[in-house]
């Protein structure tokens, strides 16, 4: 969804409230399972365009320990600011106001094209940042056996092999060997 913010950008002190009700986002890095809802308030301070509000959705994640898929709620506050630039158009001094994006990283999605905000890209970035780095479907998740791959949440593994940290392998040899006299 694209939002034309030209009216707000050109009037200092103007406020605009927007109720968010967007379809679920699905791309290679993010899968929302419900619509994205919330609200945004846009404010022109003269030098900045402030975007404040909150969004709510649910996303599908893979548990970082046992690889089970589960849903996680995302309730994220939004507080963004964009620099406003004033340019003179022509000899009569008519002013043109535009939003300036500071992040010129080509890997980051572009949020503005002139004064048109790509709301979908903004929501994608906010949800991605709000997503847990190491998602767990349950804080008590025991994960997978590193030797045989058995899901330890379902049953104990039958491999009977205990993996030893290589840093302590020598210590284990000493403990199993004969005791020095």
Z-matrix of the N, CA and C atoms (Angstrom, degrees):
N
C 1 1.433
C 2 1.521 1 108.46
N 3 1.291 2 116.25 1 139.50
C 4 1.467 3 122.91 2 178.30
C 5 1.528 4 108.85 3 -112.58
N 6 1.340 5 115.95 4 134.91
C 7 1.458 6 121.49 5 176.68
C 8 1.521 7 108.86 6 -115.83
N 9 1.323 8 116.85 7 121.72
C 10 1.461 9 121.15 8 176.81
C 11 1.532 10 108.23 9 -84.12
N 12 1.336 11 115.37 10 112.62
C 13 1.466 12 121.38 11 -177.08
C 14 1.526 13 111.87 12 -104.26
N 15 1.324 14 117.87 13 19.92
C 16 1.467 15 122.03 14 -177.05
C 17 1.523 16 111.91 15 -57.92
N 18 1.314 17 117.59 16 -40.92
C 19 1.463 18 121.67 17 -178.23
C 20 1.535 19 110.61 18 -64.09
N 21 1.319 20 117.48 19 -45.40
C 22 1.461 21 121.51 20 179.51
C 23 1.522 22 110.82 21 -66.28
N 24 1.328 23 116.28 22 -44.99
C 25 1.463 24 121.74 23 -176.99
C 26 1.532 25 110.93 24 -61.83
N 27 1.315 26 118.27 25 -32.99
C 28 1.458 27 120.77 26 -175.83
C 29 1.533 28 113.96 27 -88.35
N 30 1.333 29 118.78 28 -2.72
C 31 1.467 30 121.66 29 179.95
C 32 1.529 31 111.05 30 -125.93
N 33 1.312 32 116.09 31 107.34
C 34 1.468 33 121.36 32 179.60
C 35 1.527 34 109.41 33 -63.11
N 36 1.338 35 115.05 34 133.87
C 37 1.460 36 121.18 35 178.74
C 38 1.517 37 113.71 36 89.19
N 39 1.315 38 118.64 37 -5.32
C 40 1.467 39 121.11 38 -177.85
C 41 1.533 40 110.45 39 -74.72
N 42 1.339 41 115.42 40 141.51
C 43 1.465 42 123.37 41 176.63
C 44 1.521 43 107.84 42 -117.31
N 45 1.327 44 115.10 43 148.17
C 46 1.457 45 120.00 44 176.32
C 47 1.525 46 108.00 45 -143.87
N 48 1.322 47 117.42 46 125.91
C 49 1.469 48 122.60 47 177.71
C 50 1.522 49 108.57 48 -101.39
N 51 1.316 50 115.67 49 137.87
C 52 1.458 51 121.08 50 -178.98
C 53 1.526 52 108.58 51 -134.83
N 54 1.342 53 116.29 52 125.02
C 55 1.461 54 121.37 53 175.68
C 56 1.521 55 108.60 54 -86.94
N 57 1.315 56 116.30 55 123.25
C 58 1.463 57 122.46 56 -178.89
C 59 1.520 58 109.30 57 -86.70
N 60 1.324 59 116.49 58 126.77
C 61 1.457 60 123.76 59 172.45
C 62 1.521 61 106.26 60 -150.91
N 63 1.335 62 114.58 61 81.79
C 64 1.456 63 121.83 62 -173.87
C 65 1.522 64 110.61 63 -110.45
N 66 1.342 65 116.57 64 153.28
C 67 1.467 66 118.95 65 176.67
C 68 1.530 67 110.91 66 -64.58
N 69 1.322 68 116.02 67 159.32
C 70 1.460 69 121.66 68 179.20
C 71 1.528 70 109.92 69 -61.26
N 72 1.328 71 116.02 70 137.83
C 73 1.462 72 121.67 71 177.78
C 74 1.525 73 109.40 72 -87.37
N 75 1.320 74 115.74 73 136.83
C 76 1.457 75 120.93 74 174.62
C 77 1.519 76 107.10 75 -139.45
N 78 1.337 77 115.52 76 118.54
C 79 1.462 78 120.32 77 172.32
C 80 1.520 79 107.95 78 -145.46
N 81 1.316 80 118.51 79 -169.73
C 82 1.463 81 120.50 80 -174.13
C 83 1.528 82 113.69 81 -66.33
N 84 1.328 83 118.47 82 -24.20
C 85 1.458 84 121.77 83 -176.77
C 86 1.521 85 114.21 84 -108.49
N 87 1.315 86 117.37 85 -10.28
C 88 1.460 87 120.28 86 -171.61
C 89 1.522 88 110.08 87 -147.77
N 90 1.350 89 115.21 88 135.39
C 91 1.461 90 119.67 89 176.14
C 92 1.519 91 109.47 90 -135.92
N 93 1.331 92 115.03 91 104.45
C 94 1.467 93 120.23 92 174.42
C 95 1.516 94 107.84 93 -81.05
N 96 1.323 95 116.34 94 140.76
C 97 1.462 96 119.92 95 -179.80
C 98 1.524 97 111.65 96 -104.28
N 99 1.334 98 116.91 97 -8.13
C 100 1.468 99 120.71 98 176.57
C 101 1.524 100 108.72 99 -135.18
N 102 1.315 101 115.11 100 167.00
C 103 1.469 102 119.79 101 176.47
C 104 1.525 103 110.04 102 -61.35
N 105 1.322 104 116.06 103 156.09
C 106 1.458 105 121.76 104 177.43
C 107 1.526 106 107.12 105 -96.58
N 108 1.324 107 115.98 106 119.76
C 109 1.463 108 121.07 107 -178.98
C 110 1.527 109 109.58 108 -122.52
N 111 1.306 110 115.88 109 165.64
C 112 1.461 111 121.05 110 177.79
C 113 1.509 112 110.57 111 148.37
N 114 1.324 113 115.63 112 -157.67
C 115 1.458 114 119.51 113 177.56
C 116 1.531 115 109.59 114 -148.68
N 117 1.322 116 115.28 115 152.23
C 118 1.462 117 122.80 116 178.13
C 119 1.519 118 108.60 117 -130.73
N 120 1.317 119 115.91 118 143.31
C 121 1.461 120 122.24 119 173.36
C 122 1.521 121 107.72 120 -120.48
N 123 1.326 122 116.22 121 125.18
C 124 1.454 123 122.74 122 177.86
C 125 1.526 124 107.82 123 -104.69
N 126 1.346 125 117.05 124 134.27
C 127 1.459 126 121.76 125 179.71
C 128 1.519 127 109.36 126 -136.68
N 129 1.332 128 116.37 127 131.59
C 130 1.457 129 122.30 128 174.79
C 131 1.527 130 107.39 129 -96.47
N 132 1.347 131 116.86 130 114.09
C 133 1.466 132 120.92 131 179.63
C 134 1.524 133 112.20 132 -93.18
N 135 1.299 134 117.31 133 -2.26
C 136 1.457 135 121.73 134 -176.23
C 137 1.513 136 111.15 135 106.82
N 138 1.329 137 116.57 136 -46.30
C 139 1.463 138 120.19 137 178.08
C 140 1.522 139 111.81 138 -112.42
N 141 1.334 140 116.72 139 -14.57
C 142 1.457 141 121.30 140 -178.17
C 143 1.523 142 111.60 141 -134.52
N 144 1.313 143 115.13 142 150.34
C 145 1.456 144 122.05 143 167.98
C 146 1.524 145 105.07 144 -105.75
N 147 1.331 146 116.95 145 113.46
C 148 1.459 147 122.01 146 179.90
C 149 1.522 148 109.66 147 -94.47
N 150 1.323 149 115.68 148 135.93
C 151 1.459 150 122.21 149 176.47
C 152 1.524 151 106.46 150 -124.53
N 153 1.335 152 116.28 151 114.24
C 154 1.458 153 121.34 152 -178.51
C 155 1.515 154 109.65 153 -132.42
N 156 1.319 155 115.20 154 150.77
C 157 1.457 156 120.03 155 178.86
C 158 1.510 157 110.80 156 157.33
N 159 1.335 158 115.39 157 -152.50
C 160 1.456 159 120.85 158 179.30
C 161 1.514 160 109.56 159 -155.93
N 162 1.346 161 114.56 160 155.72
C 163 1.461 162 120.47 161 176.91
C 164 1.517 163 109.54 162 -133.09
N 165 1.328 164 115.10 163 157.97
C 166 1.459 165 122.22 164 -179.08
C 167 1.524 166 108.51 165 -138.76
N 168 1.332 167 115.58 166 136.83
C 169 1.462 168 121.76 167 174.69
C 170 1.524 169 108.19 168 -165.02
N 171 1.312 170 116.66 169 -177.97
C 172 1.464 171 122.39 170 172.89
C 173 1.520 172 106.75 171 -128.67
N 174 1.347 173 116.01 172 143.60
C 175 1.464 174 119.84 173 -179.80
C 176 1.523 175 109.98 174 -125.96
N 177 1.329 176 115.99 175 152.90
C 178 1.460 177 122.54 176 175.90
C 179 1.522 178 107.87 177 -90.61
N 180 1.327 179 115.80 178 131.74
C 181 1.460 180 121.97 179 -179.84
C 182 1.518 181 109.98 180 -133.86
N 183 1.322 182 114.99 181 161.81
C 184 1.459 183 121.78 182 174.89
C 185 1.524 184 107.56 183 -108.50
N 186 1.334 185 116.98 184 128.57
C 187 1.462 186 121.07 185 179.54
C 188 1.525 187 109.04 186 -59.20
N 189 1.322 188 116.38 187 132.03
C 190 1.461 189 120.26 188 -176.59
C 191 1.531 190 112.73 189 -74.39
N 192 1.329 191 118.59 190 -10.07
C 193 1.464 192 121.17 191 178.88
C 194 1.521 193 113.96 192 -103.63
N 195 1.348 194 116.94 193 -41.50
C 196 1.472 195 119.09 194 -174.54
C 197 1.528 196 113.83 195 -119.71
N 198 1.323 197 118.04 196 -0.83
C 199 1.466 198 124.74 197 175.18
C 200 1.526 199 114.60 198 68.81
N 201 1.336 200 118.65 199 15.26
C 202 1.465 201 122.62 200 175.71
C 203 1.529 202 108.54 201 -76.26
N 204 1.336 203 116.43 202 138.99
C 205 1.461 204 120.08 203 176.18
C 206 1.523 205 109.71 204 -84.34
N 207 1.336 206 115.69 205 141.19
C 208 1.456 207 121.22 206 179.21
C 209 1.528 208 108.63 207 -152.61
N 210 1.340 209 116.02 208 168.43
C 211 1.463 210 121.57 209 178.55
C 212 1.521 211 109.91 210 -103.88
N 213 1.319 212 115.32 211 141.82
C 214 1.467 213 122.18 212 179.55
C 215 1.528 214 108.23 213 -127.31
N 216 1.342 215 118.54 214 130.79
C 217 1.467 216 119.11 215 175.92
C 218 1.532 217 110.08 216 -74.63
N 219 1.307 218 115.30 217 143.30
C 220 1.465 219 121.88 218 175.27
C 221 1.524 220 107.37 219 -121.80
N 222 1.312 221 115.25 220 118.03
C 223 1.459 222 122.90 221 175.25
C 224 1.518 223 105.30 222 -125.25
N 225 1.317 224 115.94 223 101.05
C 226 1.458 225 119.17 224 -171.02
C 227 1.525 226 112.45 225 -120.30
N 228 1.337 227 115.97 226 129.73
C 229 1.467 228 118.52 227 171.74
C 230 1.528 229 108.91 228 -74.28
N 231 1.312 230 116.15 229 152.72
C 232 1.461 231 121.66 230 177.62
C 233 1.521 232 107.89 231 -123.62
N 234 1.310 233 115.25 232 129.49
C 235 1.458 234 121.53 233 175.60
C 236 1.531 235 106.78 234 -147.55
N 237 1.310 236 115.88 235 95.18
C 238 1.463 237 122.41 236 -177.84
C 239 1.519 238 109.31 237 -122.60
N 240 1.321 239 115.45 238 153.10
C 241 1.457 240 119.29 239 174.20
C 242 1.521 241 108.64 240 -139.10
N 243 1.316 242 114.90 241 141.38
C 244 1.453 243 122.72 242 -179.80
C 245 1.520 244 108.56 243 -127.78
N 246 1.318 245 115.88 244 136.54
C 247 1.457 246 121.37 245 -179.37
C 248 1.518 247 109.81 246 -71.15
N 249 1.331 248 115.46 247 137.34
C 250 1.461 249 121.50 248 175.20
C 251 1.524 250 108.00 249 -102.36
N 252 1.305 251 116.16 250 136.38
C 253 1.457 252 121.34 251 -179.63
C 254 1.525 253 108.84 252 -119.40
N 255 1.317 254 115.73 253 137.56
C 256 1.458 255 121.39 254 178.92
C 257 1.525 256 108.08 255 -107.82
N 258 1.324 257 116.20 256 128.77
C 259 1.458 258 121.75 257 178.36
C 260 1.522 259 109.18 258 -126.43
N 261 1.302 260 114.43 259 140.64
C 262 1.460 261 119.79 260 177.91
C 263 1.520 262 109.32 261 -83.90
N 264 1.329 263 115.56 262 132.84
C 265 1.461 264 120.73 263 178.09
C 266 1.523 265 109.19 264 -107.63
N 267 1.280 266 116.90 265 109.00
C 268 1.462 267 120.84 266 175.25
C 269 1.513 268 114.29 267 79.50
N 270 1.327 269 115.33 268 177.32
C 271 1.457 270 121.04 269 -174.25
C 272 1.532 271 114.17 270 -74.40
N 273 1.300 272 118.62 271 -16.79
C 274 1.469 273 121.13 272 -177.36
C 275 1.526 274 113.24 273 -87.34
N 276 1.312 275 116.73 274 2.75
C 277 1.454 276 121.02 275 172.61
C 278 1.514 277 116.07 276 77.89
N 279 1.329 278 118.24 277 16.63
C 280 1.467 279 119.40 278 175.96
C 281 1.532 280 107.89 279 -64.08
N 282 1.333 281 116.92 280 132.99
C 283 1.463 282 121.10 281 -175.43
C 284 1.526 283 111.12 282 -98.13
N 285 1.310 284 114.77 283 142.30
C 286 1.459 285 121.73 284 175.25
C 287 1.520 286 107.54 285 -118.60
N 288 1.323 287 117.57 286 128.04
C 289 1.451 288 123.09 287 -179.69
C 290 1.520 289 109.00 288 -103.20
N 291 1.333 290 117.11 289 131.54
C 292 1.465 291 120.99 290 178.14
C 293 1.522 292 110.14 291 -137.97
N 294 1.318 293 115.20 292 154.69
C 295 1.462 294 121.98 293 177.20
C 296 1.517 295 107.69 294 -88.22
N 297 1.342 296 115.67 295 135.85
C 298 1.460 297 121.58 296 179.76
C 299 1.522 298 108.18 297 -111.57
N 300 1.331 299 115.82 298 122.94
C 301 1.462 300 119.80 299 175.27
C 302 1.516 301 108.36 300 -87.71
N 303 1.323 302 116.37 301 129.42
C 304 1.458 303 120.18 302 -178.33
C 305 1.520 304 112.18 303 -83.10
N 306 1.317 305 118.86 304 -29.15
C 307 1.457 306 121.62 305 -177.70
C 308 1.517 307 109.41 306 -84.03
N 309 1.305 308 115.65 307 107.90
C 310 1.463 309 120.74 308 -180.00
C 311 1.521 310 111.35 309 -98.88
N 312 1.335 311 117.78 310 16.21
C 313 1.449 312 122.45 311 179.20
C 314 1.529 313 108.85 312 -66.87
N 315 1.345 314 117.91 313 121.20
C 316 1.464 315 118.95 314 -178.34
C 317 1.531 316 113.67 315 -66.21
N 318 1.341 317 117.51 316 -21.62
C 319 1.462 318 120.28 317 178.90
C 320 1.526 319 111.46 318 -73.88
N 321 1.324 320 117.18 319 -27.25
C 322 1.465 321 121.26 320 178.45
C 323 1.521 322 108.89 321 -78.10
N 324 1.305 323 116.25 322 139.96
C 325 1.461 324 119.38 323 178.58
C 326 1.518 325 110.84 324 -68.56
N 327 1.300 326 116.59 325 141.43
C 328 1.466 327 121.48 326 179.85
C 329 1.525 328 108.49 327 -78.45
N 330 1.342 329 115.81 328 127.94
C 331 1.455 330 120.86 329 -177.43
C 332 1.520 331 113.20 330 -89.30
N 333 1.324 332 117.38 331 -32.44
C 334 1.460 333 120.68 332 -175.53
C 335 1.517 334 111.43 333 -120.50
N 336 1.301 335 114.47 334 141.90
C 337 1.456 336 123.06 335 167.82
C 338 1.523 337 104.31 336 -125.17
N 339 1.336 338 115.77 337 97.15
C 340 1.465 339 119.83 338 -170.65
C 341 1.518 340 108.02 339 70.03
N 342 1.315 341 116.62 340 -121.50
C 343 1.466 342 121.43 341 177.99
C 344 1.527 343 112.52 342 -107.21
N 345 1.317 344 116.26 343 17.69
C 346 1.461 345 121.54 344 179.97
C 347 1.524 346 108.70 345 -101.28
N 348 1.328 347 115.64 346 118.75
C 349 1.465 348 122.57 347 -179.57
C 350 1.518 349 110.04 348 -87.14
N 351 1.328 350 116.24 349 130.62
C 352 1.461 351 121.49 350 172.89
C 353 1.529 352 106.63 351 -85.62
N 354 1.323 353 116.37 352 91.70
C 355 1.459 354 122.43 353 -175.68
C 356 1.527 355 111.18 354 -62.54
N 357 1.311 356 117.92 355 -36.68
C 358 1.463 357 121.26 356 179.55
C 359 1.519 358 110.29 357 -60.91
N 360 1.322 359 117.70 358 -43.91
C 361 1.469 360 121.40 359 179.52
C 362 1.524 361 110.77 360 -67.22
N 363 1.314 362 118.26 361 -39.91
C 364 1.467 363 121.24 362 177.06
C 365 1.529 364 110.20 363 -60.81
N 366 1.328 365 117.29 364 -46.09
C 367 1.463 366 121.44 365 179.29
C 368 1.525 367 111.19 366 -63.70
N 369 1.323 368 116.74 367 -41.40
C 370 1.472 369 120.65 368 178.38
C 371 1.523 370 110.47 369 -59.51
N 372 1.327 371 117.10 370 -45.37
C 373 1.460 372 120.73 371 -179.78
C 374 1.530 373 111.94 372 -65.57
N 375 1.321 374 117.25 373 -42.80
C 376 1.470 375 121.42 374 -179.80
C 377 1.532 376 110.56 375 -63.44
N 378 1.322 377 117.40 376 -45.51
C 379 1.465 378 121.13 377 -178.84
C 380 1.526 379 110.59 378 -66.89
N 381 1.316 380 117.67 379 -39.40
C 382 1.462 381 121.41 380 179.27
C 383 1.527 382 110.46 381 -62.18
N 384 1.316 383 117.16 382 -44.02
C 385 1.463 384 120.87 383 179.39
C 386 1.532 385 110.99 384 -67.65
N 387 1.322 386 117.97 385 -34.09
C 388 1.465 387 121.87 386 -178.81
C 389 1.530 388 113.01 387 -78.48
N 390 1.324 389 117.60 388 -13.13
C 391 1.468 390 121.50 389 -179.07
C 392 1.525 391 110.55 390 -71.30
N 393 1.334 392 118.04 391 143.27
C 394 1.468 393 120.12 392 179.41
C 395 1.531 394 111.26 393 -66.10
N 396 1.340 395 115.95 394 143.74
C 397 1.462 396 120.52 395 179.71
C 398 1.523 397 111.65 396 -72.94
N 399 1.329 398 117.51 397 -38.87
C 400 1.455 399 122.59 398 177.28
C 401 1.521 400 108.35 399 -124.35
N 402 1.329 401 115.84 400 82.55
C 403 1.465 402 118.59 401 -176.05
C 404 1.523 403 112.15 402 -67.42
N 405 1.328 404 115.06 403 138.69
C 406 1.463 405 122.14 404 176.40
C 407 1.523 406 108.63 405 -126.73
N 408 1.331 407 116.99 406 129.17
C 409 1.463 408 119.41 407 178.16
C 410 1.517 409 110.56 408 -71.31
N 411 1.342 410 116.67 409 -21.34
C 412 1.455 411 122.88 410 179.46
C 413 1.528 412 106.59 411 -153.47
N 414 1.328 413 119.15 412 130.75
C 415 1.469 414 119.87 413 -179.13
C 416 1.531 415 113.60 414 -59.10
N 417 1.343 416 116.79 415 -22.75
C 418 1.467 417 121.54 416 179.85
C 419 1.529 418 112.61 417 -93.06
N 420 1.324 419 118.38 418 12.57
C 421 1.465 420 122.23 419 -177.92
C 422 1.528 421 109.99 420 -57.80
N 423 1.339 422 116.33 421 129.89
C 424 1.461 423 121.74 422 -177.98
C 425 1.519 424 111.80 423 -93.52
N 426 1.319 425 117.97 424 -10.56
C 427 1.460 426 120.76 425 175.49
C 428 1.515 427 113.93 426 79.28
N 429 1.330 428 115.01 427 -158.95
C 430 1.463 429 123.01 428 -178.98
C 431 1.520 430 109.67 429 -108.41
N 432 1.334 431 116.87 430 148.32
C 433 1.462 432 121.05 431 174.62
C 434 1.530 433 107.44 432 -64.85
N 435 1.320 434 118.50 433 127.61
C 436 1.463 435 120.01 434 -178.25
C 437 1.527 436 113.62 435 -69.73
N 438 1.343 437 118.07 436 -13.12
C 439 1.460 438 121.13 437 -179.23
C 440 1.524 439 111.22 438 -95.36
N 441 1.348 440 117.13 439 -55.23
C 442 1.467 441 119.68 440 -174.71
C 443 1.526 442 114.07 441 -104.03
N 444 1.344 443 118.60 442 -14.05
C 445 1.459 444 121.45 443 177.58
C 446 1.513 445 115.26 444 86.97
N 447 1.327 446 118.55 445 4.58
C 448 1.472 447 122.27 446 178.94
C 449 1.522 448 109.88 447 -61.91
N 450 1.340 449 116.27 448 136.18
C 451 1.466 450 120.60 449 174.34
C 452 1.526 451 107.24 450 -72.52
N 453 1.318 452 116.91 451 110.99
C 454 1.465 453 121.84 452 -175.50
C 455 1.527 454 112.87 453 -72.77
N 456 1.333 455 117.92 454 -9.08
C 457 1.461 456 121.50 455 174.40
C 458 1.521 457 110.64 456 -76.70
N 459 1.340 458 116.90 457 -26.66
C 460 1.461 459 121.79 458 -177.94
C 461 1.521 460 112.08 459 -89.50
N 462 1.339 461 116.54 460 -42.32
C 463 1.465 462 121.15 461 -178.28
C 464 1.518 463 109.00 462 -165.04
N 465 1.338 464 114.45 463 161.16
C 466 1.462 465 119.25 464 174.04
C 467 1.523 466 108.41 465 -71.24
N 468 1.316 467 116.20 466 150.34
C 469 1.462 468 118.74 467 -179.73
C 470 1.529 469 109.91 468 -78.78
N 471 1.325 470 116.19 469 155.86
C 472 1.454 471 122.10 470 -178.50
C 473 1.525 472 111.64 471 -98.96
N 474 1.310 473 117.62 472 0.29
C 475 1.465 474 119.54 473 -175.65
C 476 1.522 475 111.54 474 -70.92
N 477 1.309 476 118.96 475 -25.68
C 478 1.454 477 122.59 476 176.15
C 479 1.517 478 114.08 477 64.45
N 480 1.264 479 117.25 478 5.46
C 481 1.461 480 120.99 479 -178.92
C 482 1.513 481 109.08 480 -96.56
N 483 1.297 482 115.13 481 121.96
C 484 1.458 483 119.54 482 177.79
C 485 1.520 484 107.88 483 -96.24
N 486 1.286 485 116.81 484 122.68
C 487 1.456 486 120.03 485 179.65
C 488 1.531 487 108.86 486 -79.82
N 489 1.313 488 115.30 487 128.79
C 490 1.455 489 121.22 488 -178.82
C 491 1.520 490 108.75 489 -102.32
N 492 1.297 491 115.93 490 137.69
C 493 1.456 492 121.00 491 174.87
C 494 1.522 493 107.62 492 -61.12
N 495 1.353 494 118.62 493 125.61
C 496 1.474 495 120.88 494 -177.66
C 497 1.529 496 113.27 495 -55.91
N 498 1.296 497 117.22 496 -26.13
C 499 1.464 498 119.72 497 179.93
C 500 1.533 499 111.64 498 -67.78
N 501 1.337 500 117.19 499 -22.32
C 502 1.457 501 120.98 500 -178.58
C 503 1.527 502 112.75 501 -108.54
N 504 1.323 503 119.26 502 8.17
C 505 1.462 504 122.38 503 -178.22
C 506 1.525 505 111.17 504 -61.44
N 507 1.310 506 118.73 505 -43.44
C 508 1.470 507 122.06 506 179.02
C 509 1.523 508 110.69 507 -62.75
N 510 1.311 509 116.93 508 -40.09
C 511 1.463 510 120.92 509 178.95
C 512 1.521 511 110.27 510 -61.46
N 513 1.331 512 117.64 511 -38.89
C 514 1.455 513 121.43 512 179.09
C 515 1.523 514 110.16 513 -64.79
N 516 1.324 515 117.21 514 -41.21
C 517 1.471 516 120.53 515 177.36
C 518 1.519 517 110.74 516 -60.20
N 519 1.333 518 116.46 517 -42.91
C 520 1.460 519 120.66 518 -179.48
C 521 1.521 520 110.29 519 -64.51
N 522 1.335 521 117.06 520 -41.26
C 523 1.450 522 120.69 521 -178.75
C 524 1.529 523 112.24 522 -68.54
N 525 1.339 524 118.86 523 -30.79
C 526 1.453 525 121.90 524 179.87
C 527 1.519 526 112.11 525 -82.83
N 528 1.317 527 116.87 526 -25.04
C 529 1.480 528 120.82 527 -177.77
C 530 1.515 529 112.58 528 -73.50
N 531 1.366 530 115.83 529 174.48
C 532 1.460 531 119.50 530 178.42
C 533 1.529 532 110.33 531 -65.62
N 534 1.283 533 114.43 532 147.99
C 535 1.458 534 120.82 533 179.99
C 536 1.534 535 108.70 534 -74.53
N 537 1.332 536 117.80 535 133.02
C 538 1.464 537 119.07 536 176.67
C 539 1.517 538 110.22 537 -66.40
N 540 1.344 539 114.65 538 146.01
C 541 1.465 540 119.47 539 -178.06
C 542 1.490 541 112.20 540 -86.46
